[in-house]
Amino acid sequence: MSTYAGPVQDLIDQLGRMPGVGPKSAQRIAFHLLKLPRDDALRLAGAIVEAKDKVTFCPRCFNIAEGAECGICSDPRRDTTVICVVEEPKDIVSVEKTGEFRGRYHVLQGAISPIDGVGPDQLRVKELLGRLDDEAVTEIILCTNPNLEGEATAMYLSRLIKPLGIRVTRIASGLPVGGDLEYADELTLGRALEGRREIE
């Protein structure tokens, strides 16, 4: 791919460093930004700077926060004895949308992935263990993604926490509502069978 004049190439290079943005996408986004009216481009730049200045990670759960703690940790109505462990802050939004969980969260900021050089030491595992005593936790819900990395992370945490006498549960995974059996892969269908429950 040919290189462009200094500022344009710098913009493409910076965009290309974002996750999931390859060289062609970076180029496409860069040229889209160049076509934007100056005010729109400045609003985008301002939103990025403001987010970097005002948003931090909650020192307790590592969710994104604008104050000393995130809104969930500072909410006295939340059940402090149950912690739902997720990989990223965006996962909290998904769980919250269900309206089914009233406890607190812990964001690992990733998952164990030896291929990417991510081990338990690169995650917020030590901080999670520190919370167990401080907050009199009785249950940990492992809500990591149902993929290889998420499963490895859940297994690792389960082995670490269960001996401490704390209940460790894993979210059920299986067939989506409205899905057809013929399109389900073996792993998903197997999980659905494992997680079956009695009809009341």
N, C-alpha and C positions, 0 to 999 in steps of 0.2 A: 504494500500500500504506500502510495507516495506521501511525502511529508508536505505540510503546508507552511505558510508564513508563521513566524514565531508564536504570536498570541493564539492563533487558531490551533496550532499543533499542541500548545500547552493545555488548552481547553480540552482537546480530544484525549490527551494523555491523562489528565486528571479524571475525566469521566470514565476512562477505561480502567481506572483503579477501583471502581465501584463493583461490588459483587453482582455477578450476572450480566455485566455489561462488557461485551466483547468489542474488538476494534471497530467493526462495522456499525454496531449500535452506538458506540461513543461518537463516531463521526456523524451519524444521523442526528443524534441529540445536539451535538455541537452546532450543526448547521441550522437546526430548528431554533436554538437559542439566539444565533446570530440574526435570524429573521424576525425575532420578537421586537416589538417596540421597546425603546430604552426603558420606559417606566416599568414595564412588565419584567424585564430582565433585572432591574434594580430591586423590585419587590421580591423576586426569587432569591437574589443574593442577600437581601435584608432578612428574609425568613430563615435562611441558613445560618447567618451570623447570630440572629436572635436565639435560635434554638441552641446553638453552641454556647452562647453566653448564659442562658437561663436554665437550660435543662441539664440535670446531673443524674447520677444513679443513686437511688435510695440506699443509705448505708446499712439498712437492715435486710432488705430483700433483693436489692439490685434491680428493681423496676425503675423506669424513668420517673424522675421527680422534679418539681419546680421549687419546692421548699426544702426544709430539713429532711423530711420523710415524704414518701409517696402518699397519695390520698388513701390508699387501702390500709397501709400500716398505721396511719394516724387516725383511722376511723375506729372509735371505741366500740362500735356495734359488731365488729368482726370477731369471729371465734379465734382466739389466739392459740388454741390447743391443736388445731388442724392446719397443716401446711401443705399446699399444693405446689409441687416442684415442676417448673417448666424450663424450657431451653432458652427462650427469648421473651422480652417484654411483650411482643405482639401476641404471644400465646395467651397472655393474661386476658387480653381483649376478647379472644375467642371463648375462653372459659366463662368470663363475666357475662357474655351475651346469653348464655344458657339460663342464667338466673338461678342455677342449682347449687352454687358454692358460696358459702358465707364465711369461710376461713380466711387465712392469709396465704401469701405466695412466697416462693423463693425462686429467683431467676438464676439459672446456672451460667448464663451467657455463653451457651454453646452445648456441645455434646461430645462424648469421648469418640475420637476419630483418629486412630493411629496413622492412617494414610496421610492425614493433614497435619500430623504432628501434635494433635490435641489429646493430652492425657488428663487425668483427674486434677493434676496440679494447676492446669490452665483454667479450670472451672472454679466456680464459687462453692466448692464442696466443703472446705474447711469452715467457711462462714455458716453454712447450713448446719454442720455438726455443732457449732458454737451456739446456735439458736435453740437446740433441742432442750437443754437444761434451763436456759434463761427464761424460756417461754412456757415451760411445763407441757411440752408437746406430747400428745397421745397418739396422733396418727399422721403419717406422711403419705400423701397421694402422689404417686409418680406419674406425671402427665407429660412425659417426653414423647417425641414423635414415634409412630409405629414403624420405624425403619431400622436398619442395621445399627446405626449410631445411637439412636434413641433407646433401642432394646439393650445395647451394651451398657449404656449409662444407667438405665433402670436397674439392671442386674447388679452392677457395681454398687449402686447406692443401697439396694436392698440388702446385700451381703454386709454392708458397713453398718446399717441402722438396725436391722432385726435383732442382732445380739444385745442391743441396748434395751430391749423390752418394749420397743415402740412398735405399734401396728403399722405395717407397710402394705399399701394397696397399690394396684396398677389400674389405670383406666382400661375399661373393656374396649376391644376393637373387633370389628367384624364388618358385616354388610351394611352399606348405607341404605337408609329408607328410600324405597322406590327403585332399588337396584334389582337386576335380574341375576339369578344364580349362574346362568350359562356364561356370564361375562366376568364372574368373580374368579380371581386367581386362587390357587390351592391354599396359600398362606392365609388369605383373608377369610376364606370359607372355613378353614381349620380353626381359626380364631373364633369365628362366629359359633361353631359347634362347641368349643371349649367354654365359651362364655354364656352358654345357654342357661335359661332360668325357667322355673316352673311358671305356668300360666295360672294366674289367680282368678 
